[in-house]
């Protein structure tokens, strides 16, 4: 492999693995909300005490 091919391979690997690391860090900081945790929009409003 030529030097330019090796450099392009390293750049491509850094882009792919960097995106993976960035997405993992993003999801750890802001996890996805589960549908079960959301309030039911069809439920009647709670009565005030």
ABEGO torsion letter per residue (X at the ends): XBAAAAAAAAAAAAAAAAAAAAAAAAAAABBBBBAAABBBAABBBBBBX
